[in-house]
C-alpha cells in the first residue's frame, strides 16, 4: 500500500467536517491484475433525495523540485484512475486535492486552467 501524502489527514478531516463519511482509506481500484489505490473514498447522504454522492480523492502535495514534474505525475495518476473508475464505478467522481499554494502557482496559471477545462 502506498505511503500517505503529508496532507492526507488534513484533507480527510476537512471532508468529515463537511459532512462526508470516509468509506475507504485508501479507495482500491482494480483492472485485470492491476491494483491501484486512490487516497480516499467518501460518501455523502443527500437527505432530500435519499441518495448519496460518492467521491474519490487523490491527494498531492507538490513538494518536488518542479511543479511541472509534479503536475505531470499527478495528471497521469488522475487520468489512469478516472479511466478505470469510468468502467468500474461511473457514479463516483474523482477529485485531485492540492495545497492552496499549488492552486495559485499551477492551476491559476494558463496551463493549469487549460487542464481543468479539458479534464
C-alpha positions, 0 to 999 in steps of 0.5 A: 500500500502506498505511503500517505501524502503529508496532507492526507489527514488534513484533507480527510478531516476537512471532508468529515467536517463537511459532512462526508463519511470516509468509506475507504482509506485508501479507495482500491481500484482494480483492472485485470491484475492491476491494483491501484489505490486512490487516497480516499473514498467518501460518501455523502447522504443527500437527505432530500433525495435519499441518495448519496454522492460518492467521491474519490480523492487523490491527494498531492502535495507538490513538494518536488523540485518542479511543479511541472514534474509534479503536475505531470505525475499527478495528471497521469495518476488522475487520468489512469484512475478516472479511466478505470473508475469510468468502467468500474464505478461511473457514479463516483467522481474523482477529485485531485486535492492540492495545497492552496499554494499549488492552486495559485502557482499551477492551476491559476496559471494558463496551463493549469486552467487549460487542464481543468477545462479539458479534464 
